[in-house]
Amino acid sequence: MAGDSKKLQPIIIKRVKKGGHTAHGGAWKIAYADFVTAMMAFFLLMWLLGSTTEGDKKGIADYFSSPLKVALLSGGSGSGDSSHVVKGGGTDITRSGGQVKKGDITTTKSTINLAAMRAEQRAAEAGKLEQIKKQMEEKLASSPKFGAIKSQIKLDMTPDGLRIQIVDDQNRPMFDSGSAIVKPYMRELLREIGAVLAEVPNHLTLEGHTDAQSFVGDRDGLGYGNWELSSDRANASRRELIAGGLPADRILRVQGLASSVLFVREDPLSPSNRRISIIVMNRDAEDRLFQKVPPEEAVAAAEAAASAPEAETSIVPSISNPNAR
């Protein structure tokens, strides 16, 4: 019975039923994202290379080859597109429309013509000096006390500015013969001129002149002569102008020219050669005095001087009459 019970036990067969595939991880998503990013970066690089000029390419290459050199030299002809508004680089990415770079847009550039600007300044300054001349003429015409010496005052425009000349007269001299003491009526005139010129910002040059009459004791040029006398008279006139209200720092130069620049060349002994010249200087005269002449004007002046004919020098006879200066 026991054997029969063993034979009757059921045979159990276990069959393993295989199910579906289990879910994979997210690694493939990361790989795909890297691939898409790389492709986008590649196409972006190709687009930038196609839109970048040769100058920018060379600038980038120079920077990566020697960045310190490019940084110290602030770029250069190879550190950016030469068509940019700013030399050495520009705004490539900023565009005004389509594929046109901002640096390639045609713009209207305003240039400053220095020569034209200087010409306008000269014209404006000449107009101001003409106004001063007119003001001086009106003041002299309206003042009865200067009526007698009105003919001795000469006003004219020169390349250096407005020139006010007070010439001597046989009957009304500015100074005594051989003296640098100003006559009372001439002192009053100089102070009136100083009051008018005090309102003008221009600087002044004072020049003293004499005639060709030489001192008896100055035949060899070693004693007191016309050079010293003309300088003393110019300096005496300077003091009277300052007494009239002219600031002392407005006078840049006081010089005595003796008889080197005659007013009446055909008559070296004419009383009109004895005079005081007051020059209201323009900007060009001040620049020449301080050697601030622009380079192009200096070259033009040198060429004009080289091409100009030599000036004739007149020989003034030596006179030893001490009665007039």
Secondary structure, 3 states (H helix, E strand, C coil): CHHHHHHCCCCCCCCCCCCCCCCCCCHHHHHHHHHHHHHHHHHHHHHHHHHCCHHHHHHHHHHHHCHHHHHHHCCCCCCCCCCCCCCCCCCCCCEEECCEEHHHCCCCCCCCCHHHHHHHHHHHHHHHHHHHHHHHHHHHHHCHHHCCCHHHEEEEEECCEEEEEEECCCCCCCECCCCCCECHHHHHHHHHHHHHHCCCCCCEEEEEECCCCCCHHHCCCCCCCHHHHHHHHHHHHHHHHHHCCCCHHHEEEEEECCCCCCCCCCCCCCHHHCEEEEEEECHHHHHHHCCCCCHHHHHHHHHHHHHCCCCCCCCCCCCCCCCCC
